[in-house]
Amino acid sequence: MRYAMAIDTKKCVGCCDCVVACQTENDVPIGYCRDWVVEVMDGTYPQLEMELRSERCNHCENSPCVRCCPTGASHYSEGGTVLVTKNECIGCSACITSCPYDARFVHPEGYVDKCTFCLHRVKKGMQPACVSVCPTKCMYFGDLDDPRSEVSQILKKRKYKTLIPEAGTKPHLYFLI
């Protein structure tokens, strides 16, 4: 099993409902985010294109954050998700420095925090909080190894990209373009 998420950049309106749902579901402290929305402009006037992306941890297959963690607090879990065991984390920030996606932060309690794909919800057969609240239904989640999963189906049909492919991390966060 390999969990993944795809986000349709043509359907995302940048409303940030995903951000609020994540903060609420995961009790993220005020002023911190496990996911965020990015607005990217490309081209030159008058031929400009705007892309909205809901970004988060990419749950990479080749995660530098897992490799560099001195305590093993950053680790692979069910479905290839990358998690942090907070009581094993010493807050050294090596994982923050190694992440090319800037997807981690030091929680005020001293451990590193990040997106978990809401694995606690997924284990109960639910969608991650961000996916479940998206008003435009631009987010797709599932198992890449299941050809019938929503994420597998959409990646077969649509052109997509990953961020910073040259980093060699093999991210499991895809952006439909």
N, C-alpha and C positions, 0 to 999 in steps of 0.2 A: 504494500500500500504506500502511495506517495501523494500526500495532500498537496493541492495547489489552488491558487486563486487567479482568476482572470478578471480584468477590469476593462470595460468598454469605454474607451476615451471619447467615443462619439455620442454616448448616452449620458455620461457623467455631467452634471450641471454645477458641480462644486458647492453643493448645499451644506456639506459637512455633517449631515445626519450620521454618517458612518463614524465620524470622530466622536460625536456626543454619545452614540450608542456604545462605543468601545469604552469611553471614560466611565459611563454609568455601569455597564456590565462588569467591568474589571476594577472598579473603585480606584481609578487613576487619579492621583492628586491634582488639584487645580493648578494650572500652569504647565502641566506635562501632557504628552500625547504618545500613544502607542501607534497611532496612524494620523495622517495629515493629508491635506489636499494641496496639490501643486498646480500652478498655472504656468504653462510654458508657451511663449510666443516664438514662432519660427518664420523665417523668410525676411524679405525686405519690402518696404512699402511700395506699392499698394498691395502686393501679393503676400499678405500675412496669414498665418494659420495659428489658431490657438488650440492648445490641448490641455484638458483638465485631467489630473491623475490623482487617485486616492492611493497614497503610498504607505508602506509599512515594512516590517521585516520581510525579507524575501524567502525565508526558510530554505536556504540554499543547500544543495546536496554536498557541496564542497565549501563548508562554512569556515572562514578564517577565525571567526569568533569562537568556535568550538575548539579548533586546533590550538589557539593561543591561551585559553583559559587555564590558569595554573592550578585550579582546584577541581576542575571537572564540573563546576556549577553550570556552565554552558554545555549543553549536550543535545544529542538527537533523541527524540521520543517517538511515540506512535505516529505512523504515517510520514516519518521523516521531518516532523516539525522540530524546530530548534527552540529549546526552552532553557530557562535559567532557574535553577533551584536556589531560591533566595537565601535559605539558611546555610548554603555552602559557598555563596558568593562573598568575597571579601571586599568588593567595591573597588578593585584596583584599576578598573577601566581599560584593561588591555583589550577586551572584546569591543569596546566602543571605538577605540583607535583602529582596530583591524577591520571594522565593518565598512565596506565601501558605500553603503546605502544610508549611513547615518541614522540607523533604525533603533538605537538603544539610548537609554538615559539612566543616570543614577537616581534612583528613587530616594526621596528624603530620608527613608529609613536606612539607607546605606548600601543597598544591593542594586544591581543593574536590572532594569525592567525593559520589556519589549512586547510586541505582539506575539500572541500564542496561537493564532488562528482560532481562538476561543475553544481550545481542545476540550475543555470541561463541558461545553455545549455539544460539540461534535460527537463526543462519546455517548451522549444521550439521544443521538439521531437528529439533532438540531443543526441549523446553519450558524456560522459565526455571527455575532451580534451585528456587525457592520453590514453583512449580506442581508440579514433578515429585515433591516429597516430601510434599505435603499429605496427611495421613492421612484427612481427611474429603472430599477432592476438592472443596473449596469454591472453588478458584481456576480461572478460565478465561482462556486467552490465545489471541490470534490476530489476524488481519487484518480490520479492520472493513469493508474493501472487498470481502472475499470472503464472500458470503452463506452459504457452507457452513462457514465457520470456526466453531469451538466458541464463541468469544466473540460472534460475530454471531448465532448460533442462540439462545444463552441470553438475549441482550438483546432479542430479538424476543418471547420467551416470558414474561419476568419483568419486574416493576416494578423500577426501579432509581433511584438518585440519584447525584449527584456531590457532592464537597465544595466548599463556597464557590462556587457557580455565579455569584454576583454579582460575582466577581472578573473574569469575562469571559475566563478562560484557556482554556476549551474542553478540560478535562482528558480523558485517555484511561484513567482509572482509574474504574471504575464499581462501585457497591456495590448488590448485589441485596437488596431488602427485602421 
